[in-house]
Amino acid sequence: VVQGVSAGGHLALLAGGTQNFPELIGEGGNEKISDSVAAVVAFFPPIEFRLNPPSPDFIRASDLLGESATRHEAQNASPIFYVSENFPPTFLLHGTADRMVPCTTSQKMFNALHEKGVAVELHLYPNHTHEFVRLPSMLSMVQSEIVLFLKRVVVDPEKYETENLKLNMFAAID
């Protein structure tokens, strides 16, 4: 499981979306180490870079890649372009008052993953800004939500599916 906050969330999503890409394996004695990702946890991550962003939903590529960034480099640095049915289960968390990375980016990532059938959750926190998960009043709750997500989608998904089918009268309705 990979987890990251802000730029680290961006990297966690990239790791999830680019696992088993031969061109990214590299050299240095780690060729036999798996790059498989069981799940991604990303807090307020940038998901798409553009040369000239038409809206605040995109991050200017030069902020990450420098002024000489190309469209191809911007796309390669954007986790949204790696979304597929093979993407690992993903937990996204964002504050709705985030001025660094708008929460609409996480909503866009959620929608893209959901459309591909990926197990994905989006947790939006009203009136919270960037980095709010570090607040003492939020830390315990956020950690509990992540633990439950990982139990449900990685550790023992069958247990939770069985429980839902057995105890939820609406689960059996088609």
C-alpha positions in Angstrom: 0.0 0.0 0.0 1.3 3.4 -0.9 0.1 6.6 0.8 1.0 10.2 0.3 0.0 13.7 1.2 -0.3 16.4 -1.5 2.8 15.9 -3.8 3.2 12.6 -2.1 -0.4 11.7 -2.9 0.5 12.6 -6.5 3.4 10.1 -6.4 1.3 7.4 -4.7 -1.3 7.7 -7.5 1.5 7.5 -10.1 2.9 4.4 -8.4 -0.5 2.8 -8.5 -1.1 3.7 -12.1 2.3 2.8 -13.5 3.0 -0.5 -11.7 4.5 -3.2 -14.0 5.5 -0.6 -16.6 8.8 -2.0 -18.1 10.0 1.4 -19.1 9.9 2.6 -15.5 11.7 -0.4 -13.9 15.2 1.1 -14.4 18.5 -0.3 -13.3 20.4 -0.5 -10.1 20.0 -3.9 -8.7 16.2 -3.7 -7.9 14.9 -5.4 -11.0 13.6 -8.4 -9.0 11.7 -6.3 -6.5 8.0 -6.1 -7.3 6.5 -2.7 -8.0 2.9 -4.0 -7.4 0.6 -1.8 -5.4 -2.2 -3.3 -3.4 -3.9 0.0 -2.7 -3.4 3.8 -2.9 -4.2 6.3 -0.2 -3.9 9.9 -1.5 -4.6 13.1 0.4 -5.4 16.2 -1.7 -3.3 15.1 -4.6 -2.6 17.0 -7.9 -3.8 14.6 -10.6 -3.4 16.5 -13.9 -0.7 18.9 -15.2 -1.2 21.1 -18.2 1.0 23.6 -19.9 -1.7 26.3 -19.9 -4.4 25.3 -17.5 -7.8 26.5 -18.6 -9.2 26.2 -15.1 -8.0 25.9 -11.5 -8.7 22.1 -11.6 -5.4 21.6 -13.4 -1.9 22.3 -12.1 0.5 24.3 -14.3 3.1 21.8 -15.6 5.9 24.3 -15.0 5.2 24.1 -11.3 6.4 20.5 -11.3 8.5 20.1 -14.4 10.0 23.6 -15.0 9.4 26.2 -17.7 10.6 23.9 -20.5 8.0 21.3 -19.8 6.4 19.7 -22.8 2.8 18.5 -23.2 4.0 14.9 -23.3 6.0 15.3 -20.0 2.9 17.0 -18.4 0.7 14.1 -19.4 3.3 11.5 -18.2 3.4 13.2 -14.8 -0.4 13.2 -14.5 -1.9 10.2 -12.6 -5.3 10.7 -14.3 -3.8 9.5 -17.6 -2.9 6.1 -16.0 -6.4 5.2 -14.9 -7.4 1.8 -16.0 -9.4 -1.2 -14.7 -6.0 -2.5 -13.3 -5.6 0.5 -11.0 -5.4 -0.6 -7.4 -8.2 0.2 -4.9 -7.9 3.9 -4.0 -8.8 6.1 -1.1 -9.0 9.8 -1.8 -9.4 12.5 0.8 -9.7 16.3 0.3 -10.9 19.4 2.0 -13.5 21.5 0.1 -11.7 24.8 1.0 -8.4 23.7 -0.4 -6.8 26.6 -2.3 -3.6 24.8 -3.2 -5.2 21.8 -5.0 -8.9 22.2 -5.5 -11.1 19.3 -4.3 -12.5 19.0 -7.8 -9.2 17.2 -8.7 -10.0 14.4 -6.3 -13.6 14.3 -7.6 -12.3 14.0 -11.1 -10.0 11.1 -10.1 -12.8 9.4 -8.3 -15.0 9.6 -11.3 -12.4 8.3 -13.7 -11.6 5.3 -11.4 -15.2 4.6 -10.7 -16.0 4.5 -14.4 -13.3 1.8 -14.8 -14.8 -0.3 -12.0 -12.0 0.4 -9.6 -12.8 0.2 -5.8 -12.5 3.9 -4.9 -13.7 6.1 -2.1 -13.7 9.8 -1.9 -13.9 11.6 1.4 -14.6 15.3 1.2 -14.4 17.5 4.4 -16.4 20.7 4.2 -14.5 23.9 4.9 -11.1 22.2 5.4 -8.0 23.5 3.7 -4.8 21.8 2.4 -3.0 19.7 4.9 -5.9 19.6 7.4 -5.3 15.9 8.2 -2.4 16.9 10.4 -4.7 18.7 12.8 -4.9 16.8 16.1 -8.7 16.9 16.0 -8.7 15.2 12.6 -5.8 12.7 12.8 -7.6 9.9 14.7 -10.7 9.9 12.5 -8.8 10.0 9.2 -6.6 7.1 10.4 -9.6 5.1 11.3 -11.2 5.6 7.9 -8.0 4.5 6.1 -7.7 1.4 8.3 -11.4 0.4 7.6 -10.9 1.0 3.8 -7.8 -1.2 3.8 -9.5 -3.9 5.8 -12.5 -3.8 3.4 -10.5 -3.8 0.1 -7.1 -5.4 0.8 -7.0 -7.4 4.0 -10.4 -9.2 4.0 -12.8 -8.0 1.3 -14.7 -11.3 1.4 -15.6 -10.8 5.1 -17.1 -7.4 4.4 -18.9 -8.5 1.2 -20.4 -11.5 3.0 -21.5 -9.3 5.9 -23.1 -6.8 3.6 -25.0 -9.5 1.7 -26.1 -11.2 4.9 -27.1 -8.2 7.0 -28.1 -5.5 4.5 -31.6 -6.1 3.1 -30.9 -3.8 0.2 -27.7 -5.6 -0.9 -29.6 -8.5 -2.5 -31.8 -6.2 -4.6 -30.8 -6.2 -8.3 
